[in-house]
Amino acid sequence: MKIDKMAPVLPCTEDMSFMKAADHLASGNVIAVPTDTIYGLACSANCPEAIKKLYTIKGRDASKPVAICVTHIDDLRKWGNAAHLSDKLLKNLLPGPVTIVLEKSKFLDNPYLNPTTTKVGIRIPNHEFINRVTELFNMPVALTSANSSNEPSSLSIGEFEHLFCYLGAVFDGGVLNQGMNESRSGSTVIDLSNVGYYKIIRQGISYDKIVKILDTQGLASVV
């Protein structure tokens, strides 16, 4: 499923780049984008063909879930069931390097998106480029790390050049997080689907800060 030519590499600093990225998503393409943690592969979350492309490019087991990326807390509430979570809690956590796992809402109805679970991880990164792109696209964006499965995550576009031939475009945001290896762990993933409880799925960036927020808000940890 290679594309006939290598994906164009575009800077994230130009206004047209935001629109070009949103257009690629609307066309069902998979693109590479910077976030506040690592580079990600992104596509339209509610497009079956795009999700199948995403899994093929990564060589990812279809049973392993991917997260979605949105712009605002209201978007998180639309695509995930979050009525039991206060705005205060969500605003303390987001935007930032955290993935919140919730039950999917009825609006997230792509049968190829996380077919083995009723849940989905939702991100609102603290990064202008991806936030403007998702706002323009105005639909949930599936997001997973820009690397082949079982390879290290990427802090610069040069680290996943072998995937360029499969992508619609690559958006270059430079070296992320000063190239620090501890940043390759990505976001901290927490399951907030159960009322009053949280479960840490993956320790990532800002783990201690995130747990402190959860504890302060009165949620109990589930091991």
C-alpha positions in Angstrom: 0.0 0.0 0.0 2.9 2.3 -0.7 2.1 5.7 -2.1 3.7 6.4 -5.6 6.1 9.0 -4.1 7.5 10.0 -0.8 5.2 12.1 1.4 5.9 15.8 1.3 7.6 17.2 4.4 5.9 20.5 5.4 6.7 22.9 8.2 4.2 23.3 11.0 4.8 27.1 11.2 2.9 28.1 8.0 -0.8 28.8 8.2 -1.5 26.7 5.1 -0.1 23.7 6.9 -3.0 23.5 9.3 -5.5 23.4 6.4 -3.4 20.9 4.4 -3.3 18.6 7.4 -7.1 18.8 7.9 -7.6 18.2 4.2 -5.5 15.0 4.3 -7.5 13.8 7.2 -10.8 14.5 5.4 -9.4 12.6 2.4 -8.8 9.4 4.4 -5.0 9.8 4.4 -2.6 9.0 7.3 -0.3 11.8 8.2 2.6 12.3 10.7 2.2 15.2 13.2 4.0 16.5 16.2 2.4 16.6 19.6 3.4 17.7 23.1 5.0 14.3 23.7 6.2 12.4 20.6 5.4 12.4 16.9 2.2 10.6 16.0 0.5 9.0 13.0 -3.0 10.5 12.6 -6.1 9.8 10.5 -9.8 10.3 10.7 -11.1 8.1 13.6 -14.6 7.6 12.1 -13.3 6.5 8.7 -13.0 2.7 8.4 -10.5 2.7 5.5 -8.3 5.3 7.2 -8.1 3.2 10.4 -7.3 0.1 8.4 -4.4 2.0 6.7 -3.1 3.2 10.1 -2.9 -0.3 11.4 -1.2 -1.6 8.3 1.4 1.2 8.2 2.3 0.5 11.8 2.2 -3.2 11.5 0.0 -3.1 14.6 -2.2 -5.9 15.9 -5.8 -4.9 15.1 -6.8 -5.9 18.7 -4.5 -3.2 20.2 -6.4 0.0 20.7 -5.4 3.5 19.5 -6.4 6.8 21.1 -8.2 9.7 19.6 -7.3 13.3 19.6 -9.8 16.2 20.0 -9.6 20.0 20.7 -11.8 20.9 23.6 -13.3 19.3 26.7 -16.7 19.5 25.2 -15.3 17.3 22.3 -14.1 14.8 24.9 -17.5 14.6 26.4 -19.1 14.1 22.9 -16.9 11.1 21.9 -16.4 9.6 25.3 -18.9 9.0 28.2 -17.6 11.5 30.8 -20.7 12.8 32.5 -19.3 11.6 35.9 -16.2 13.7 35.5 -16.2 17.3 36.6 -15.0 20.2 34.4 -12.6 21.1 37.2 -10.9 17.7 37.0 -10.7 17.7 33.3 -9.4 21.3 33.1 -6.7 20.4 35.6 -5.6 17.5 33.4 -6.1 19.0 30.0 -4.5 20.0 27.7 -1.4 18.1 28.5 0.5 14.8 28.2 -2.3 12.6 29.4 -4.6 10.1 27.7 -8.0 9.6 29.4 -9.7 6.3 28.8 -13.5 6.3 28.8 -16.3 4.3 27.4 -17.0 5.2 23.8 -20.0 7.3 23.1 -22.6 6.4 20.5 -21.1 8.9 18.2 -17.8 7.0 17.9 -19.2 4.3 15.7 -16.3 3.1 13.5 -16.3 -0.7 13.8 -12.6 -0.9 13.0 -11.6 1.5 15.9 -10.7 -0.6 18.9 -13.1 -3.4 18.0 -12.1 -5.6 21.0 -13.0 -3.0 23.6 -15.9 -0.6 24.4 -13.4 2.0 25.6 -11.2 4.7 23.9 -8.3 6.8 25.1 -8.8 10.5 24.4 -6.1 13.2 24.2 -6.0 17.0 24.1 -2.3 17.7 23.6 -0.8 21.0 24.7 0.5 21.7 21.2 -0.7 24.5 18.9 -0.3 22.6 15.6 -2.3 19.5 16.4 -4.9 21.5 18.3 -5.5 23.8 15.3 -5.7 20.8 12.9 -8.3 19.0 15.0 -10.3 22.2 15.4 -10.3 22.7 11.6 -11.1 19.0 10.9 -13.9 19.1 13.6 -14.0 15.3 14.0 -12.0 12.9 16.2 -8.6 12.1 15.0 -7.1 8.6 15.6 -3.6 9.1 17.0 -0.8 6.6 17.6 3.0 6.9 17.8 4.9 7.5 14.6 6.9 4.2 14.5 6.5 0.7 13.5 5.1 -1.6 16.2 7.7 -2.5 18.9 10.1 0.2 17.7 11.0 3.2 19.9 8.8 6.3 19.6 10.0 9.3 17.6 11.1 12.7 18.7 12.1 13.9 15.3 10.9 13.1 11.8 14.2 11.5 10.8 13.5 8.7 13.1 10.6 7.4 11.1 11.7 8.1 7.5 11.0 4.5 6.6 7.3 5.2 6.9 7.2 8.3 4.7 6.3 6.3 1.6 3.0 5.2 3.2 1.9 8.7 4.4 0.0 11.5 2.8 2.2 14.1 4.4 4.7 14.7 7.2 4.4 17.8 9.3 7.8 18.8 10.8 7.7 20.4 14.2 11.4 20.0 14.9 13.0 18.0 17.7 10.4 17.5 20.4 11.1 17.7 24.1 14.8 18.6 23.4 15.3 15.0 22.2 15.3 13.7 25.8 14.9 9.9 25.8 12.7 9.9 28.9 10.1 11.8 26.7 9.8 8.7 24.4 7.4 7.1 26.9 4.6 9.4 25.6 1.6 10.4 27.5 0.4 9.0 30.8 -2.6 6.8 30.2 -5.3 6.7 32.9 -8.7 4.9 32.9 -11.4 7.2 34.3 -14.3 5.2 33.1 -15.4 4.1 36.6 -17.1 6.7 38.8 -14.8 7.8 41.7 -11.8 5.7 40.6 -8.7 5.9 38.4 -6.4 3.2 37.0 -3.0 3.9 35.6 -2.6 2.0 32.3 0.8 3.5 31.4 3.2 5.8 33.3 4.4 8.5 30.9 5.3 12.2 31.0 4.1 14.1 34.0 3.0 11.0 35.8 3.6 12.3 39.3 1.8 15.6 38.6 -1.2 13.8 37.1 -1.6 11.4 40.0 -1.4 14.3 42.4 -4.3 16.0 40.5 -6.4 12.8 40.7 -5.7 12.2 44.4 -6.5 15.9 45.2 -9.8 15.6 43.3 -10.8 12.7 45.6 -10.4 9.8 43.1 -9.3 6.5 44.5 -6.6 4.4 42.8 -7.4 0.9 41.4 -4.4 -1.4 41.1 
